[in-house]
Amino acid sequence: MADLIDTDFYQIEELLSEEERLVRDVARRFVDEEFLPRVQQCFREGSFPMELVPRLAELGFLGVTVPTEYGGAGMSSVVYGLISQELERGDSGLRSFASVQSSLVMYPILTFGSEEQKKFWLPRLARAEAIGCFGLTEPDFGSNPGGMITRARRENGGYLLNGTKRWITNGSISDVAVVWAKLEEDGTDVIRGFLVEKERAGFTRQNIEGKFSFRASVTSELIFEDCWIPEDNLLPKSGGLKSPLMCLTQARYGISWGATGAAIACYECAVDYAQNRKMFSRPIGGYQLVQAKLVTMLTEITKAQLLAYRLGRLKDAGKMRPDQVSMAKMNNVSTALHTTRLARDILGGNGITDEYPIIRHLLNLETVNTYEGTEDIHRLTLGRYITGLSAFE
Ligand SMILES: Cc1cc2nc3c(=O)[nH]c(=O)nc-3n(C[C@H](O)[C@H](O)[C@H](O)COP(=O)(O)OP(=O)(O)OC[C@H]3O[C@@H](n4cnc5c(N)ncnc54)[C@H](O)[C@@H]3O)c2cc1C
């Protein structure tokens, strides 16, 4: 039996460039040596390891695809995917931190921001001198963000914001929030993006307590009560629900790689355990029912890797479509959740303790299945693509 547990069953390694492998290996080492030794304590305490944030910046993991002229790493989407996979092999909270900063904060500033906004914020965000968050979801508008209540009103040469955003990753540790709000323009409400610095009067944040998932990640509520921001804080090229959805497409792309990383961590743990845990007459890995579970896990991981890899190449070629991202996000998270549950089962009682990574990944993946479009919302997106008929409303 091979010493090393093979999680590259279809030899995707051969399809990667030397640079892609190199960056992936750097991310893998960082997770193994610097993150994994801390994660158990963080998950128990319900804290994010802020001391590692400068390292994430130093390694170029914040703004991976952002052009170097704005302080980013200027690398490909496949590299971003591989980094996401490795970070989430550590913990979904770690990958989320990098995803939010890169895809949900730097991307909208790069895409919808003015030259001044880009020059001011992007290098700071890449160097982790500023942390960002993305406020779209509201207490009463999750899967249907277009119904948002948060409003911006023109006042005193700027905007007055009112509303509440909920479930915001990094909310209370952020220096700047990308906030989506409705603004009346020519008699119609249009969703626009605004940058709100943490010091603004009328802007308060509070942590959401009692989470059993994403414990090593900060999740917050953002409250805007007559919060005034200057005209320059509007993202000038944002307009309509399409703008935040474009950001989500970027983040969902990273998630489809990341979830596979979590599934790989659990699969490796389950194979090792099955080879060593003896029950009745032999190691449990020698029983057909346990083997069947391991076969399902490896097959689903392999399919997920192929979807993510192909999606990455399409993205780098400028050909990726949002419905393709929906399929990869829906499939790869849902199968990661399924394989992680199988791994939990193989570990028996040990599968529920944090001595092993499985229960932590399993609890995290419950969130990953819900956020950035629930599994069913992506199913409806694909249903609409196939039939041309919307089943949302
Ligand atoms: C830990 C965490 C971090 C998050 N981080 C962020 C963040 O940084 N920024 C941000 O803006 N948001 C964030 N979110 C919010 C997340 O995107 C939402 O939770 C998600 O969009 C789902 O919204 P909801 O929770 O209101 O669920 P709901 O929309 O109420 O959905 C509940 C259920 O109803 C189903 N459902 C809804 N509509 C339909 C329909 N038409 N047909 C069939 N089924 C339907 C859903 O699939 C789901 O099963 C985060 C969430 C969590 C848990």
The ligand as an SDF file (V2000), in Angstrom:
LIG
                    3D

 53 58  0  0  0  0  0  0  0  0999 V2000
  -20.8610   32.3460    8.3750 C   0  0  0  0  0  0  0  0  0  0  0  0
  -21.5260   33.1620    7.2920 C   0  0  0  0  0  0  0  0  0  0  0  0
  -20.7930   34.1470    6.6290 C   0  0  0  0  0  0  0  0  0  0  0  0
  -21.4170   34.9610    5.6630 C   0  0  0  0  0  0  0  0  0  0  0  0
  -20.7090   35.9880    5.0840 N   0  0  0  0  0  0  0  0  0  0  0  0
  -21.3810   36.9010    4.3070 C   0  0  0  0  0  0  0  0  0  0  0  0
  -20.7200   38.0940    3.8650 C   0  0  0  0  0  0  0  0  0  0  0  0
  -19.5220   38.2990    4.0940 O   0  0  0  0  0  0  0  0  0  0  0  0
  -21.4420   39.0240    3.1750 N   0  0  0  0  0  0  0  0  0  0  0  0
  -22.7750   38.8530    2.8860 C   0  0  0  0  0  0  0  0  0  0  0  0
  -23.3800   39.7440    2.2740 O   0  0  0  0  0  0  0  0  0  0  0  0
  -23.4250   37.7240    3.2920 N   0  0  0  0  0  0  0  0  0  0  0  0
  -22.7740   36.7500    3.9950 C   0  0  0  0  0  0  0  0  0  0  0  0
  -23.4180   35.6140    4.4430 N   0  0  0  0  0  0  0  0  0  0  0  0
  -24.8690   35.4810    4.1660 C   0  0  0  0  0  0  0  0  0  0  0  0
  -25.2080   34.3730    3.1880 C   0  0  0  0  0  0  0  0  0  0  0  0
  -24.8310   34.7170    1.8880 O   0  0  0  0  0  0  0  0  0  0  0  0
  -26.7160   34.0700    3.3420 C   0  0  0  0  0  0  0  0  0  0  0  0
  -26.8700   33.3700    4.5680 O   0  0  0  0  0  0  0  0  0  0  0  0
  -27.2660   33.2640    2.1710 C   0  0  0  0  0  0  0  0  0  0  0  0
  -27.3520   34.0610    1.0240 O   0  0  0  0  0  0  0  0  0  0  0  0
  -28.6490   32.6900    2.4780 C   0  0  0  0  0  0  0  0  0  0  0  0
  -29.5040   33.6590    2.9620 O   0  0  0  0  0  0  0  0  0  0  0  0
  -30.3610   33.3800    4.2870 P   0  0  0  0  0  0  0  0  0  0  0  0
  -29.4420   32.8970    5.3410 O   0  0  0  0  0  0  0  0  0  0  0  0
  -31.1570   34.5940    4.5570 O   0  0  0  0  0  0  0  0  0  0  0  0
  -31.3020   32.1660    3.9070 O   0  0  0  0  0  0  0  0  0  0  0  0
  -32.7060   32.2510    3.1370 P   0  0  0  0  0  0  0  0  0  0  0  0
  -32.5800   33.0650    1.9080 O   0  0  0  0  0  0  0  0  0  0  0  0
  -33.7740   32.6170    4.1210 O   0  0  0  0  0  0  0  0  0  0  0  0
  -32.9010   30.7230    2.7150 O   0  0  0  0  0  0  0  0  0  0  0  0
  -33.3800   29.7370    3.6260 C   0  0  0  0  0  0  0  0  0  0  0  0
  -33.7150   28.4830    2.8220 C   0  0  0  0  0  0  0  0  0  0  0  0
  -34.7540   28.7740    1.8700 O   0  0  0  0  0  0  0  0  0  0  0  0
  -34.3450   28.3620    0.5770 C   0  0  0  0  0  0  0  0  0  0  0  0
  -34.9050   29.2530   -0.4300 N   0  0  0  0  0  0  0  0  0  0  0  0
  -34.8700   30.6100   -0.4760 C   0  0  0  0  0  0  0  0  0  0  0  0
  -35.4990   31.0670   -1.5730 N   0  0  0  0  0  0  0  0  0  0  0  0
  -35.9200   29.9740   -2.2520 C   0  0  0  0  0  0  0  0  0  0  0  0
  -36.6130   29.7800   -3.4890 C   0  0  0  0  0  0  0  0  0  0  0  0
  -36.9900   30.8100   -4.2740 N   0  0  0  0  0  0  0  0  0  0  0  0
  -36.8970   28.5260   -3.8810 N   0  0  0  0  0  0  0  0  0  0  0  0
  -36.5180   27.4650   -3.1250 C   0  0  0  0  0  0  0  0  0  0  0  0
  -35.8360   27.5800   -1.9560 N   0  0  0  0  0  0  0  0  0  0  0  0
  -35.5520   28.8250   -1.5430 C   0  0  0  0  0  0  0  0  0  0  0  0
  -32.8240   28.4170    0.6120 C   0  0  0  0  0  0  0  0  0  0  0  0
  -32.2360   27.5830   -0.4070 O   0  0  0  0  0  0  0  0  0  0  0  0
  -32.5430   27.9250    2.0180 C   0  0  0  0  0  0  0  0  0  0  0  0
  -32.5700   26.5310    2.0280 O   0  0  0  0  0  0  0  0  0  0  0  0
  -22.7860   34.7440    5.3430 C   0  0  0  0  0  0  0  0  0  0  0  0
  -23.4970   33.7080    5.9640 C   0  0  0  0  0  0  0  0  0  0  0  0
  -22.8850   32.9220    6.9370 C   0  0  0  0  0  0  0  0  0  0  0  0
  -23.6900   31.8500    7.6040 C   0  0  0  0  0  0  0  0  0  0  0  0
  1  2  1  0
  2  3  1  0
  2 52  2  0
  3  4  2  0
  4  5  1  0
  4 50  1  0
  5  6  2  0
  6  7  1  0
  6 13  1  0
  7  8  2  0
  7  9  1  0
  9 10  1  0
 10 11  2  0
 10 12  1  0
 12 13  2  0
 13 14  1  0
 14 15  1  0
 14 50  1  0
 15 16  1  0
 16 17  1  0
 16 18  1  0
 18 19  1  0
 18 20  1  0
 20 21  1  0
 20 22  1  0
 22 23  1  0
 23 24  1  0
 24 25  2  0
 24 26  1  0
 24 27  1  0
 27 28  1  0
 28 29  2  0
 28 30  1  0
 28 31  1  0
 31 32  1  0
 32 33  1  0
 33 34  1  0
 33 48  1  0
 34 35  1  0
 35 36  1  0
 35 46  1  0
 36 37  1  0
 36 45  1  0
 37 38  2  0
 38 39  1  0
 39 40  1  0
 39 45  2  0
 40 41  1  0
 40 42  2  0
 42 43  1  0
 43 44  2  0
 44 45  1  0
 46 47  1  0
 46 48  1  0
 48 49  1  0
 50 51  2  0
 51 52  1  0
 52 53  1  0
M  END
$$$$
